[in-house]
Amino acid sequence: MRSHEAFSTTADSGFRFRGRGYAELYASALRGLNAMLFGRGGRPAGGGGSLRYRFRGDGPENVLVNFLSEALFQAGIRGCRVGARVRRAGRDFLEADLLFSRRGSVPRVEVKAVTYHGLRVSRKNGVLSAAVVVDV
């Protein structure tokens, strides 16, 4: 498996992702969201400004939903891919700079929300993995 891959459910869509630590896990989740919204490839985010993001939650699932929800919101209002430069990350927190692409782009799918449906971060052989379902 790549660092992320898409899957479909009956009424929604989702993507799986993994990382060797929390910083890599959160960054892989954002790459998966961008791939779902804009397709694979494309320009990496940057050159269009940035926004400081900080969140402390009660676990990695809470961090993921909040982080991806903020990225989804920013992608929607700015019409561009959102990248991140992770400053610090752990089981229950994330500090990052959200980076925006200079060029706007129209998402190819409308994602209404990131959900907690079946979300569970697990660790196997030193690799963290999870799957997020989004409401489309």
N, CA, C and O atoms as CSV, one atom per row, in Angstrom:
chain,resi,resn,atom,element,x,y,z
A,1,MET,N,N,0.840,-1.180,0.000
A,1,MET,CA,C,0.000,0.000,0.000
A,1,MET,C,C,0.883,1.240,0.000
A,1,MET,O,O,1.900,1.290,0.692
A,2,ARG,N,N,0.482,2.250,-0.789
A,2,ARG,CA,C,1.138,3.547,-0.726
A,2,ARG,C,C,0.866,4.155,0.635
A,2,ARG,O,O,0.285,3.507,1.505
A,3,SER,N,N,1.285,5.397,0.822
A,3,SER,CA,C,1.008,6.040,2.105
A,3,SER,C,C,-0.475,6.340,2.271
A,3,SER,O,O,-0.925,6.623,3.381
A,4,HIS,N,N,-1.253,6.282,1.169
A,4,HIS,CA,C,-2.702,6.461,1.246
A,4,HIS,C,C,-3.352,5.798,0.033
A,4,HIS,O,O,-2.720,5.659,-1.014
A,5,GLU,N,N,-4.616,5.390,0.174
A,5,GLU,CA,C,-5.371,4.809,-0.935
A,5,GLU,C,C,-6.852,5.039,-0.700
A,5,GLU,O,O,-7.293,5.081,0.448
A,6,ALA,N,N,-7.629,5.189,-1.765
A,6,ALA,CA,C,-9.063,5.464,-1.678
A,6,ALA,C,C,-9.858,4.173,-1.575
A,6,ALA,O,O,-9.393,3.118,-2.005
A,7,PHE,N,N,-11.067,4.254,-1.002
A,7,PHE,CA,C,-12.022,3.157,-0.984
A,7,PHE,C,C,-13.421,3.750,-0.951
A,7,PHE,O,O,-13.577,4.924,-0.616
A,8,SER,N,N,-14.434,2.977,-1.286
A,8,SER,CA,C,-15.817,3.444,-1.286
A,8,SER,C,C,-16.649,2.621,-0.317
A,8,SER,O,O,-16.375,1.443,-0.085
A,9,THR,N,N,-17.666,3.257,0.244
A,9,THR,CA,C,-18.653,2.560,1.067
A,9,THR,C,C,-19.996,2.727,0.363
A,9,THR,O,O,-20.059,3.304,-0.723
A,10,THR,N,N,-21.046,2.239,0.958
A,10,THR,CA,C,-22.358,2.295,0.325
A,10,THR,C,C,-22.785,3.722,0.004
A,10,THR,O,O,-23.218,3.986,-1.118
A,11,ALA,N,N,-22.680,4.643,0.944
A,11,ALA,CA,C,-23.177,5.998,0.731
A,11,ALA,C,C,-22.085,7.060,0.810
A,11,ALA,O,O,-22.348,8.232,0.540
A,12,ASP,N,N,-20.893,6.680,1.168
A,12,ASP,CA,C,-19.817,7.641,1.377
A,12,ASP,C,C,-18.555,7.150,0.685
A,12,ASP,O,O,-18.564,6.131,-0.005
A,13,SER,N,N,-17.488,7.880,0.876
A,13,SER,CA,C,-16.174,7.477,0.375
A,13,SER,C,C,-15.171,7.623,1.498
A,13,SER,O,O,-15.478,8.180,2.552
A,14,GLY,N,N,-13.995,7.130,1.271
A,14,GLY,CA,C,-12.963,7.244,2.292
A,14,GLY,C,C,-11.600,6.960,1.726
A,14,GLY,O,O,-11.436,6.691,0.536
A,15,PHE,N,N,-10.629,7.024,2.601
A,15,PHE,CA,C,-9.262,6.711,2.204
A,15,PHE,C,C,-8.488,6.196,3.414
A,15,PHE,O,O,-8.717,6.601,4.553
A,16,ARG,N,N,-7.569,5.292,3.118
A,16,ARG,CA,C,-6.686,4.725,4.142
A,16,ARG,C,C,-5.341,5.423,4.035
A,16,ARG,O,O,-4.959,5.895,2.964
A,17,PHE,N,N,-4.634,5.484,5.141
A,17,PHE,CA,C,-3.323,6.133,5.137
A,17,PHE,C,C,-2.494,5.581,6.287
A,17,PHE,O,O,-3.014,4.929,7.192
A,18,ARG,N,N,-1.203,5.851,6.233
A,18,ARG,CA,C,-0.302,5.339,7.265
A,18,ARG,C,C,0.907,6.240,7.399
A,18,ARG,O,O,1.150,7.112,6.564
A,19,GLY,N,N,1.655,6.018,8.455
A,19,GLY,CA,C,2.872,6.771,8.697
A,19,GLY,C,C,3.677,6.135,9.809
A,19,GLY,O,O,3.137,5.422,10.655
A,20,ARG,N,N,4.954,6.395,9.799
A,20,ARG,CA,C,5.838,5.820,10.826
A,20,ARG,C,C,5.768,6.555,12.160
A,20,ARG,O,O,6.293,6.068,13.162
A,21,GLY,N,N,5.146,7.688,12.184
A,21,GLY,CA,C,4.923,8.467,13.399
A,21,GLY,C,C,3.689,9.320,13.187
A,21,GLY,O,O,3.086,9.297,12.114
A,22,TYR,N,N,3.313,10.075,14.214
A,22,TYR,CA,C,2.096,10.878,14.094
A,22,TYR,C,C,2.238,11.981,13.048
A,22,TYR,O,O,1.287,12.254,12.315
A,23,ALA,N,N,3.387,12.611,12.965
A,23,ALA,CA,C,3.579,13.661,11.954
A,23,ALA,C,C,3.377,13.087,10.552
A,23,ALA,O,O,2.693,13.695,9.728
A,24,GLU,N,N,3.954,11.946,10.282
A,24,GLU,CA,C,3.813,11.314,8.966
A,24,GLU,C,C,2.385,10.820,8.738
A,24,GLU,O,O,1.877,10.891,7.619
A,25,LEU,N,N,1.745,10.326,9.778
A,25,LEU,CA,C,0.359,9.865,9.662
A,25,LEU,C,C,-0.560,11.021,9.272
A,25,LEU,O,O,-1.368,10.890,8.353
A,26,TYR,N,N,-0.440,12.157,9.972
A,26,TYR,CA,C,-1.295,13.304,9.684
A,26,TYR,C,C,-1.007,13.858,8.282
A,26,TYR,O,O,-1.936,14.242,7.571
A,27,ALA,N,N,0.254,13.902,7.884
A,27,ALA,CA,C,0.610,14.385,6.542
A,27,ALA,C,C,0.069,13.444,5.465
A,27,ALA,O,O,-0.400,13.910,4.427
A,28,SER,N,N,0.125,12.140,5.693
A,28,SER,CA,C,-0.422,11.168,4.734
A,28,SER,C,C,-1.928,11.305,4.612
A,28,SER,O,O,-2.483,11.168,3.522
A,29,ALA,N,N,-2.593,11.575,5.733
A,29,ALA,CA,C,-4.038,11.776,5.703
A,29,ALA,C,C,-4.382,12.981,4.833
A,29,ALA,O,O,-5.340,12.932,4.061
A,30,LEU,N,N,-3.619,14.050,4.948
A,30,LEU,CA,C,-3.872,15.240,4.137
A,30,LEU,C,C,-3.617,14.968,2.655
A,30,LEU,O,O,-4.357,15.461,1.804
A,31,ARG,N,N,-2.586,14.193,2.337
A,31,ARG,CA,C,-2.349,13.816,0.935
A,31,ARG,C,C,-3.521,12.995,0.405
A,31,ARG,O,O,-3.917,13.159,-0.749
A,32,GLY,N,N,-4.075,12.121,1.228
A,32,GLY,CA,C,-5.234,11.333,0.817
A,32,GLY,C,C,-6.455,12.204,0.556
A,32,GLY,O,O,-7.190,11.979,-0.406
A,33,LEU,N,N,-6.673,13.205,1.417
A,33,LEU,CA,C,-7.790,14.117,1.212
A,33,LEU,C,C,-7.612,14.907,-0.084
A,33,LEU,O,O,-8.561,15.059,-0.854
A,34,ASN,N,N,-6.407,15.407,-0.324
A,34,ASN,CA,C,-6.135,16.142,-1.567
A,34,ASN,C,C,-6.339,15.263,-2.793
A,34,ASN,O,O,-6.889,15.719,-3.796
A,35,ALA,N,N,-5.910,14.026,-2.728
A,35,ALA,CA,C,-6.089,13.109,-3.867
A,35,ALA,C,C,-7.571,12.880,-4.127
A,35,ALA,O,O,-7.993,12.804,-5.281
A,36,MET,N,N,-8.366,12.769,-3.062
A,36,MET,CA,C,-9.802,12.578,-3.231
A,36,MET,C,C,-10.436,13.827,-3.855
A,36,MET,O,O,-11.262,13.717,-4.761
A,37,LEU,N,N,-10.056,14.994,-3.379
A,37,LEU,CA,C,-10.651,16.236,-3.852
A,37,LEU,C,C,-10.199,16.623,-5.257
A,37,LEU,O,O,-11.016,17.019,-6.088
A,38,PHE,N,N,-8.892,16.507,-5.523
A,38,PHE,CA,C,-8.326,17.068,-6.745
A,38,PHE,C,C,-7.690,16.043,-7.677
A,38,PHE,O,O,-7.238,16.398,-8.766
A,39,GLY,N,N,-7.649,14.782,-7.266
A,39,GLY,CA,C,-6.990,13.759,-8.071
A,39,GLY,C,C,-5.516,13.660,-7.713
A,39,GLY,O,O,-4.958,14.525,-7.037
A,40,ARG,N,N,-4.911,12.599,-8.177
A,40,ARG,CA,C,-3.482,12.381,-7.907
A,40,ARG,C,C,-2.651,13.354,-8.715
A,40,ARG,O,O,-3.102,13.903,-9.721
A,41,GLY,N,N,-1.440,13.556,-8.260
A,41,GLY,CA,C,-0.546,14.458,-8.974
A,41,GLY,C,C,-0.890,15.896,-8.647
A,41,GLY,O,O,-1.339,16.196,-7.541
A,42,GLY,N,N,-0.688,16.760,-9.579
A,42,GLY,CA,C,-0.945,18.170,-9.333
A,42,GLY,C,C,0.210,18.806,-8.597
A,42,GLY,O,O,1.145,18.142,-8.149
A,43,ARG,N,N,0.112,20.097,-8.491
A,43,ARG,CA,C,1.171,20.842,-7.818
A,43,ARG,C,C,1.071,20.681,-6.313
A,43,ARG,O,O,-0.027,20.726,-5.757
A,44,PRO,N,N,2.192,20.495,-5.651
A,44,PRO,CA,C,2.141,20.483,-4.199
A,44,PRO,C,C,1.733,21.866,-3.697
A,44,PRO,O,O,1.977,22.871,-4.364
A,45,ALA,N,N,1.124,21.909,-2.546
A,45,ALA,CA,C,0.668,23.181,-2.001
A,45,ALA,C,C,1.865,24.052,-1.646
A,45,ALA,O,O,2.900,23.555,-1.201
A,46,GLY,N,N,1.712,25.336,-1.844
A,46,GLY,CA,C,2.744,26.306,-1.496
A,46,GLY,C,C,2.679,27.488,-2.431
A,46,GLY,O,O,2.156,27.393,-3.541
A,47,GLY,N,N,3.211,28.593,-1.979
A,47,GLY,CA,C,3.263,29.785,-2.809
A,47,GLY,C,C,2.019,30.647,-2.741
A,47,GLY,O,O,2.024,31.768,-3.250
A,48,GLY,N,N,0.957,30.156,-2.126
A,48,GLY,CA,C,-0.301,30.899,-2.054
A,48,GLY,C,C,-0.670,31.315,-0.649
A,48,GLY,O,O,-1.841,31.562,-0.362
A,49,GLY,N,N,0.303,31.394,0.220
A,49,GLY,CA,C,0.047,31.801,1.593
A,49,GLY,C,C,0.008,30.618,2.545
A,49,GLY,O,O,0.078,29.459,2.135
A,50,SER,N,N,-0.106,30.936,3.810
A,50,SER,CA,C,-0.125,29.892,4.828
A,50,SER,C,C,-0.976,30.337,6.016
A,50,SER,O,O,-1.333,31.508,6.143
A,51,LEU,N,N,-1.286,29.391,6.864
A,51,LEU,CA,C,-2.096,29.626,8.050
A,51,LEU,C,C,-1.587,28.698,9.146
A,51,LEU,O,O,-1.402,27.503,8.914
A,52,ARG,N,N,-1.361,29.239,10.327
A,52,ARG,CA,C,-0.913,28.413,11.453
A,52,ARG,C,C,-2.083,27.610,11.977
A,52,ARG,O,O,-3.163,28.152,12.209
A,53,TYR,N,N,-1.866,26.300,12.166
A,53,TYR,CA,C,-2.904,25.406,12.691
A,53,TYR,C,C,-2.381,24.775,13.967
A,53,TYR,O,O,-1.268,24.251,14.003
A,54,ARG,N,N,-3.192,24.827,15.015
A,54,ARG,CA,C,-2.855,24.176,16.289
A,54,ARG,C,C,-4.107,23.502,16.819
A,54,ARG,O,O,-5.189,24.087,16.822
A,55,PHE,N,N,-3.946,22.262,17.268
A,55,PHE,CA,C,-5.080,21.566,17.863
A,55,PHE,C,C,-4.575,20.574,18.896
A,55,PHE,O,O,-3.584,19.877,18.679
A,56,ARG,N,N,-5.272,20.520,20.021
A,56,ARG,CA,C,-5.021,19.504,21.046
A,56,ARG,C,C,-6.351,18.832,21.309
A,56,ARG,O,O,-7.342,19.495,21.615
A,57,GLY,N,N,-6.371,17.508,21.189
A,57,GLY,CA,C,-7.604,16.759,21.377
A,57,GLY,C,C,-7.431,15.663,22.400
A,57,GLY,O,O,-6.523,15.708,23.230
A,58,ASP,N,N,-8.309,14.675,22.338
A,58,ASP,CA,C,-8.238,13.578,23.296
A,58,ASP,C,C,-7.665,12.303,22.693
A,58,ASP,O,O,-7.697,11.251,23.332
A,59,GLY,N,N,-7.146,12.380,21.484
A,59,GLY,CA,C,-6.528,11.222,20.845
A,59,GLY,C,C,-6.312,11.483,19.371
A,59,GLY,O,O,-6.761,12.502,18.848
A,60,PRO,N,N,-5.633,10.578,18.698
A,60,PRO,CA,C,-5.302,10.796,17.291
A,60,PRO,C,C,-6.523,10.856,16.382
A,60,PRO,O,O,-6.499,11.552,15.367
A,61,GLU,N,N,-7.576,10.147,16.724
A,61,GLU,CA,C,-8.790,10.198,15.905
A,61,GLU,C,C,-9.383,11.612,15.928
A,61,GLU,O,O,-9.788,12.143,14.893
A,62,ASN,N,N,-9.427,12.202,17.107
A,62,ASN,CA,C,-9.930,13.561,17.266
A,62,ASN,C,C,-9.041,14.563,16.523
A,62,ASN,O,O,-9.550,15.483,15.882
A,63,VAL,N,N,-7.729,14.392,16.603
A,63,VAL,CA,C,-6.799,15.261,15.877
A,63,VAL,C,C,-7.029,15.129,14.375
A,63,VAL,O,O,-7.097,16.135,13.668
A,64,LEU,N,N,-7.147,13.900,13.884
A,64,LEU,CA,C,-7.343,13.682,12.446
A,64,LEU,C,C,-8.615,14.335,11.928
A,64,LEU,O,O,-8.578,15.027,10.910
A,65,VAL,N,N,-9.735,14.132,12.605
A,65,VAL,CA,C,-10.998,14.700,12.132
A,65,VAL,C,C,-10.931,16.221,12.127
A,65,VAL,O,O,-11.385,16.852,11.173
A,66,ASN,N,N,-10.378,16.816,13.166
A,66,ASN,CA,C,-10.288,18.269,13.224
A,66,ASN,C,C,-9.318,18.824,12.188
A,66,ASN,O,O,-9.614,19.830,11.544
A,67,PHE,N,N,-8.177,18.188,12.022
A,67,PHE,CA,C,-7.177,18.624,11.046
A,67,PHE,C,C,-7.725,18.528,9.620
A,67,PHE,O,O,-7.625,19.480,8.845
A,68,LEU,N,N,-8.300,17.380,9.282
A,68,LEU,CA,C,-8.834,17.200,7.932
A,68,LEU,C,C,-10.053,18.094,7.688
A,68,LEU,O,O,-10.260,18.559,6.567
A,69,SER,N,N,-10.850,18.335,8.715
A,69,SER,CA,C,-11.993,19.241,8.565
A,69,SER,C,C,-11.523,20.660,8.272
A,69,SER,O,O,-12.103,21.341,7.427
A,70,GLU,N,N,-10.489,21.106,8.952
A,70,GLU,CA,C,-9.941,22.444,8.679
A,70,GLU,C,C,-9.357,22.514,7.273
A,70,GLU,O,O,-9.570,23.495,6.561
A,71,ALA,N,N,-8.626,21.486,6.869
A,71,ALA,CA,C,-8.064,21.455,5.517
A,71,ALA,C,C,-9.176,21.444,4.469
A,71,ALA,O,O,-9.066,22.123,3.448
A,72,LEU,N,N,-10.240,20.683,4.709
A,72,LEU,CA,C,-11.379,20.642,3.793
A,72,LEU,C,C,-12.031,22.022,3.682
A,72,LEU,O,O,-12.357,22.468,2.581
A,73,PHE,N,N,-12.218,22.684,4.798
A,73,PHE,CA,C,-12.791,24.024,4.806
A,73,PHE,C,C,-11.916,24.992,4.011
A,73,PHE,O,O,-12.416,25.740,3.171
A,74,GLN,N,N,-10.622,24.975,4.276
A,74,GLN,CA,C,-9.703,25.884,3.582
A,74,GLN,C,C,-9.649,25.585,2.091
A,74,GLN,O,O,-9.614,26.506,1.276
A,75,ALA,N,N,-9.643,24.316,1.729
A,75,ALA,CA,C,-9.635,23.947,0.303
A,75,ALA,C,C,-10.899,24.449,-0.375
A,75,ALA,O,O,-10.861,24.889,-1.524
A,76,GLY,N,N,-12.018,24.383,0.336
A,76,GLY,CA,C,-13.284,24.831,-0.227
A,76,GLY,C,C,-13.345,26.334,-0.427
A,76,GLY,O,O,-13.777,26.797,-1.482
A,77,ILE,N,N,-12.920,27.103,0.566
A,77,ILE,CA,C,-13.030,28.558,0.435
A,77,ILE,C,C,-11.932,29.140,-0.449
A,77,ILE,O,O,-12.120,30.191,-1.060
A,78,ARG,N,N,-10.793,28.465,-0.520
A,78,ARG,CA,C,-9.684,28.971,-1.333
A,78,ARG,C,C,-9.643,28.332,-2.723
A,78,ARG,O,O,-9.022,28.867,-3.642
A,79,GLY,N,N,-10.309,27.185,-2.867
A,79,GLY,CA,C,-10.303,26.498,-4.148
A,79,GLY,C,C,-8.930,26.010,-4.552
A,79,GLY,O,O,-8.524,26.165,-5.703
A,80,CYS,N,N,-8.206,25.416,-3.603
A,80,CYS,CA,C,-6.866,24.929,-3.931
A,80,CYS,C,C,-6.463,23.788,-3.004
A,80,CYS,O,O,-7.065,23.561,-1.955
A,81,ARG,N,N,-5.429,23.085,-3.430
A,81,ARG,CA,C,-4.844,22.049,-2.576
A,81,ARG,C,C,-4.287,22.686,-1.309
A,81,ARG,O,O,-3.842,23.834,-1.306
A,82,VAL,N,N,-4.325,21.908,-0.239
A,82,VAL,CA,C,-3.780,22.362,1.035
A,82,VAL,C,C,-2.682,21.394,1.443
A,82,VAL,O,O,-2.910,20.188,1.532
A,83,GLY,N,N,-1.512,21.916,1.685
A,83,GLY,CA,C,-0.404,21.113,2.188
A,83,GLY,C,C,-0.151,21.486,3.634
A,83,GLY,O,O,-0.824,22.355,4.188
A,84,ALA,N,N,0.813,20.832,4.239
A,84,ALA,CA,C,1.142,21.157,5.628
A,84,ALA,C,C,2.624,20.949,5.890
A,84,ALA,O,O,3.237,19.989,5.422
A,85,ARG,N,N,3.167,21.864,6.638
A,85,ARG,CA,C,4.512,21.702,7.194
A,85,ARG,C,C,4.292,21.440,8.674
A,85,ARG,O,O,3.962,22.354,9.431
A,86,VAL,N,N,4.475,20.195,9.084
A,86,VAL,CA,C,4.215,19.814,10.471
A,86,VAL,C,C,5.360,20.316,11.348
A,86,VAL,O,O,6.528,20.022,11.096
A,87,ARG,N,N,5.010,21.063,12.359
A,87,ARG,CA,C,5.997,21.586,13.307
A,87,ARG,C,C,6.192,20.614,14.476
A,87,ARG,O,O,7.318,20.269,14.835
A,88,ARG,N,N,5.082,20.185,15.054
A,88,ARG,CA,C,5.105,19.218,16.157
A,88,ARG,C,C,3.851,18.379,16.064
A,88,ARG,O,O,2.784,18.878,15.709
A,89,ALA,N,N,3.979,17.108,16.381
A,89,ALA,CA,C,2.812,16.228,16.337
A,89,ALA,C,C,2.984,15.117,17.358
A,89,ALA,O,O,4.094,14.663,17.634
A,90,GLY,N,N,1.875,14.701,17.902
A,90,GLY,CA,C,1.872,13.603,18.850
A,90,GLY,C,C,0.512,12.932,18.842
A,90,GLY,O,O,-0.341,13.233,18.007
A,91,ARG,N,N,0.326,12.036,19.766
A,91,ARG,CA,C,-0.916,11.267,19.847
A,91,ARG,C,C,-2.144,12.162,19.959
A,91,ARG,O,O,-3.180,11.859,19.367
A,92,ASP,N,N,-2.048,13.252,20.704
A,92,ASP,CA,C,-3.226,14.084,20.938
A,92,ASP,C,C,-3.046,15.553,20.547
A,92,ASP,O,O,-3.805,16.408,21.006
A,93,PHE,N,N,-2.052,15.858,19.707
A,93,PHE,CA,C,-1.872,17.251,19.296
A,93,PHE,C,C,-1.196,17.338,17.930
A,93,PHE,O,O,-0.533,16.408,17.471
A,94,LEU,N,N,-1.394,18.488,17.308
A,94,LEU,CA,C,-0.759,18.785,16.027
A,94,LEU,C,C,-0.568,20.291,15.927
A,94,LEU,O,O,-1.492,21.070,16.162
A,95,GLU,N,N,0.647,20.680,15.574
A,95,GLU,CA,C,0.964,22.062,15.252
A,95,GLU,C,C,1.584,22.043,13.868
A,95,GLU,O,O,2.582,21.362,13.634
A,96,ALA,N,N,0.985,22.797,12.945
A,96,ALA,CA,C,1.456,22.786,11.558
A,96,ALA,C,C,1.147,24.117,10.896
A,96,ALA,O,O,0.306,24.884,11.365
A,97,ASP,N,N,1.837,24.372,9.808
A,97,ASP,CA,C,1.501,25.490,8.931
A,97,ASP,C,C,0.759,24.884,7.753
A,97,ASP,O,O,1.294,24.019,7.060
A,98,LEU,N,N,-0.477,25.335,7.521
A,98,LEU,CA,C,-1.215,24.915,6.336
A,98,LEU,C,C,-0.717,25.769,5.179
A,98,LEU,O,O,-0.647,26.993,5.290
A,99,LEU,N,N,-0.376,25.128,4.080
A,99,LEU,CA,C,0.196,25.803,2.916
A,99,LEU,C,C,-0.780,25.714,1.756
A,99,LEU,O,O,-1.315,24.643,1.468
A,100,PHE,N,N,-1.010,26.821,1.101
A,100,PHE,CA,C,-2.008,26.873,0.034
A,100,PHE,C,C,-1.335,27.042,-1.322
A,100,PHE,O,O,-0.367,27.790,-1.465
A,101,SER,N,N,-1.864,26.335,-2.308
A,101,SER,CA,C,-1.366,26.447,-3.671
A,101,SER,C,C,-1.677,27.829,-4.210
A,101,SER,O,O,-2.684,28.442,-3.858
A,102,ARG,N,N,-0.799,28.302,-5.062
A,102,ARG,CA,C,-1.010,29.610,-5.673
A,102,ARG,C,C,-2.191,29.572,-6.627
A,102,ARG,O,O,-3.004,30.496,-6.647
A,103,ARG,N,N,-2.289,28.527,-7.405
A,103,ARG,CA,C,-3.361,28.400,-8.386
A,103,ARG,C,C,-4.590,27.757,-7.769
A,103,ARG,O,O,-4.494,26.795,-7.007
A,104,GLY,N,N,-5.731,28.302,-8.108
A,104,GLY,CA,C,-6.990,27.721,-7.662
A,104,GLY,C,C,-7.318,26.479,-8.482
A,104,GLY,O,O,-6.810,26.295,-9.588
A,105,SER,N,N,-8.150,25.656,-7.937
A,105,SER,CA,C,-8.576,24.441,-8.617
A,105,SER,C,C,-9.962,24.078,-8.101
A,105,SER,O,O,-10.287,24.338,-6.942
A,106,VAL,N,N,-10.755,23.492,-8.942
A,106,VAL,CA,C,-12.094,23.084,-8.540
A,106,VAL,C,C,-12.040,21.623,-8.082
A,106,VAL,O,O,-11.578,20.759,-8.827
A,107,PRO,N,N,-12.509,21.344,-6.862
A,107,PRO,CA,C,-12.537,19.945,-6.422
A,107,PRO,C,C,-13.394,19.103,-7.366
A,107,PRO,O,O,-14.441,19.557,-7.828
A,108,ARG,N,N,-12.953,17.886,-7.649
A,108,ARG,CA,C,-13.701,17.021,-8.571
A,108,ARG,C,C,-14.832,16.283,-7.869
A,108,ARG,O,O,-15.693,15.697,-8.525
A,109,VAL,N,N,-14.834,16.307,-6.550
A,109,VAL,CA,C,-15.894,15.692,-5.764
A,109,VAL,C,C,-16.216,16.638,-4.606
A,109,VAL,O,O,-15.324,17.271,-4.042
A,110,GLU,N,N,-17.500,16.723,-4.260
A,110,GLU,CA,C,-17.892,17.570,-3.139
A,110,GLU,C,C,-17.913,16.730,-1.871
A,110,GLU,O,O,-18.719,15.811,-1.732
A,111,VAL,N,N,-17.028,17.056,-0.964
A,111,VAL,CA,C,-16.972,16.379,0.330
A,111,VAL,C,C,-17.606,17.317,1.341
A,111,VAL,O,O,-17.153,18.446,1.527
A,112,LYS,N,N,-18.664,16.837,1.993
A,112,LYS,CA,C,-19.393,17.676,2.944
A,112,LYS,C,C,-18.740,17.685,4.326
A,112,LYS,O,O,-18.710,18.716,4.998
A,113,ALA,N,N,-18.221,16.540,4.742
A,113,ALA,CA,C,-17.672,16.459,6.096
A,113,ALA,C,C,-16.753,15.265,6.245
A,113,ALA,O,O,-16.893,14.259,5.550
A,114,VAL,N,N,-15.817,15.392,7.158
A,114,VAL,CA,C,-14.953,14.290,7.587
A,114,VAL,C,C,-15.634,13.686,8.804
A,114,VAL,O,O,-16.045,14.417,9.706
A,115,THR,N,N,-15.760,12.361,8.846
A,115,THR,CA,C,-16.519,11.724,9.921
A,115,THR,C,C,-15.637,10.871,10.839
A,115,THR,O,O,-14.490,10.555,10.522
A,116,TYR,N,N,-16.209,10.521,11.967
A,116,TYR,CA,C,-15.573,9.594,12.903
A,116,TYR,C,C,-15.972,8.149,12.610
A,116,TYR,O,O,-15.533,7.236,13.309
A,117,HIS,N,N,-16.795,7.932,11.592
A,117,HIS,CA,C,-17.334,6.600,11.300
A,117,HIS,C,C,-16.217,5.554,11.172
A,117,HIS,O,O,-15.437,5.581,10.220
A,118,GLY,N,N,-16.153,4.656,12.120
A,118,GLY,CA,C,-15.180,3.566,12.098
A,118,GLY,C,C,-13.731,3.987,12.228
A,118,GLY,O,O,-12.834,3.169,12.026
A,119,LEU,N,N,-13.482,5.233,12.558
A,119,LEU,CA,C,-12.101,5.737,12.634
A,119,LEU,C,C,-11.399,5.207,13.870
A,119,LEU,O,O,-11.861,5.381,14.997
A,120,ARG,N,N,-10.280,4.562,13.632
A,120,ARG,CA,C,-9.452,4.043,14.709
A,120,ARG,C,C,-8.020,3.996,14.217
A,120,ARG,O,O,-7.733,3.366,13.198
A,121,VAL,N,N,-7.121,4.651,14.926
A,121,VAL,CA,C,-5.701,4.601,14.581
A,121,VAL,C,C,-5.115,3.372,15.252
A,121,VAL,O,O,-5.309,3.159,16.449
A,122,SER,N,N,-4.401,2.566,14.484
A,122,SER,CA,C,-3.774,1.369,15.043
A,122,SER,C,C,-2.286,1.368,14.693
A,122,SER,O,O,-1.838,2.058,13.776
A,123,ARG,N,N,-1.547,0.581,15.445
A,123,ARG,CA,C,-0.109,0.465,15.228
A,123,ARG,C,C,0.235,-1.004,15.017
A,123,ARG,O,O,-0.160,-1.868,15.801
A,124,LYS,N,N,0.978,-1.274,13.944
A,124,LYS,CA,C,1.434,-2.633,13.674
A,124,LYS,C,C,2.844,-2.544,13.110
A,124,LYS,O,O,3.084,-1.831,12.137
A,125,ASN,N,N,3.764,-3.262,13.715
A,125,ASN,CA,C,5.163,-3.271,13.295
A,125,ASN,C,C,5.743,-1.861,13.208
A,125,ASN,O,O,6.514,-1.558,12.298
A,126,GLY,N,N,5.373,-1.011,14.146
A,126,GLY,CA,C,5.909,0.344,14.202
A,126,GLY,C,C,5.285,1.331,13.243
A,126,GLY,O,O,5.733,2.475,13.162
A,127,VAL,N,N,4.252,0.916,12.506
A,127,VAL,CA,C,3.595,1.803,11.539
A,127,VAL,C,C,2.172,2.093,12.009
A,127,VAL,O,O,1.412,1.175,12.317
A,128,LEU,N,N,1.825,3.363,12.061
A,128,LEU,CA,C,0.470,3.785,12.399
A,128,LEU,C,C,-0.373,3.760,11.138
A,128,LEU,O,O,0.115,4.104,10.061
A,129,SER,N,N,-1.633,3.358,11.256
A,129,SER,CA,C,-2.522,3.363,10.093
A,129,SER,C,C,-3.942,3.668,10.541
A,129,SER,O,O,-4.316,3.447,11.692
A,130,ALA,N,N,-4.723,4.182,9.595
A,130,ALA,CA,C,-6.124,4.515,9.863
A,130,ALA,C,C,-6.856,4.629,8.546
A,130,ALA,O,O,-6.243,4.609,7.479
A,131,ALA,N,N,-8.156,4.747,8.622
A,131,ALA,CA,C,-9.010,4.986,7.466
A,131,ALA,C,C,-10.060,6.008,7.876
A,131,ALA,O,O,-10.646,5.914,8.955
A,132,VAL,N,N,-10.291,6.984,7.007
A,132,VAL,CA,C,-11.278,8.023,7.264
A,132,VAL,C,C,-12.397,7.898,6.245
A,132,VAL,O,O,-12.146,7.730,5.052
A,133,VAL,N,N,-13.627,7.981,6.719
A,133,VAL,CA,C,-14.797,8.008,5.845
A,133,VAL,C,C,-15.279,9.456,5.786
A,133,VAL,O,O,-15.383,10.132,6.809
A,134,VAL,N,N,-15.569,9.916,4.574
A,134,VAL,CA,C,-16.069,11.277,4.402
A,134,VAL,C,C,-17.473,11.234,3.822
A,134,VAL,O,O,-17.823,10.327,3.066
A,135,ASP,N,N,-18.257,12.217,4.183
A,135,ASP,CA,C,-19.619,12.350,3.691
A,135,ASP,C,C,-19.574,13.120,2.377
A,135,ASP,O,O,-19.181,14.286,2.351
A,136,VAL,N,N,-19.979,12.468,1.280
A,136,VAL,CA,C,-19.961,13.120,-0.037
A,136,VAL,C,C,-21.367,13.417,-0.521
A,136,VAL,O,O,-21.542,13.963,-1.610
